[in-house]
Amino acid sequence: EIVLTQSPGTLSLSPGERATLSCRASQSVSSSYLAWYQQKPGQAPRLLIYGASSRATGIPDRFSGSGSGTDFTLTISRLEPEDFAVYYCQQYGSSPRLTFGGGTKVEIK
Amino acid sequence: EVQLVESGGGLVQPGGSLRLSCAASGFTFSSYAMNWVRQGPGKGLEWVSIISGNGGSTSYADSVKGRFTISRDNSKNTLYLQMNSLRAEDTAVYYCAKRHISGYYFFDYWGQGTLVTVSS
């Protein structure tokens, strides 16, 4: 099973700042089959990025994904008030045994 | 508009059973693999199970294998999760999630979730 480790656990930033979230895999994720989700309190997760760098439908271009192999990054170029949430990465290279990272909380500083 | 609506959650004693349902609309249900993903209180996401579009193929996380059964009724556009021998650690919000149109195993639509509490 591929284990995904997200860091940092919590990121304290101000609106307008840049956020950089990391997701590291215990083994190489084939074909960059990695997705990112955003989850707000009391809501279901929302798909942001798939294939490591492709934005899902309707996702603003301030969200971008990069990386390959075992190291992946989600970047939010300029934080908007609605971006403060928890973010999860998910690998689907070893489908159907899918795994998620533990999450990174982006909170208002 | 795609909609996924879970139901069937509640309070159950350890060792008990519960069946969750997920009513789907707004897409051709039988064309998509469907999943259950859960989230324990204050915890992260855990994939639970997947079923193919025609119901002929299933897979489970090790933590639920042998206790949970995923199924679907394409005539009713409904996904199910039969949960037996429930344990305290199964306490979670259970989401149904639709596989992305690309066919890869990530999720473009999620339901609002149903809470399962296993406690005496």
Interface residues (C-beta under 8 A of the other chain):
Chain A: Y33 A35 Y37 Q43 A44 P45 R46 L47 Y50 G51 A56 T57 Y88 Q90 Y92 S95 P96 R97 L98 T99 F100 G101 G102 G103
Chain B: N35 G44 L45 E46 W47 I50 S59 A61 Y95 H100 S102 Y104 Y105 F106 F107 D108 W110 G111 Q112 G113
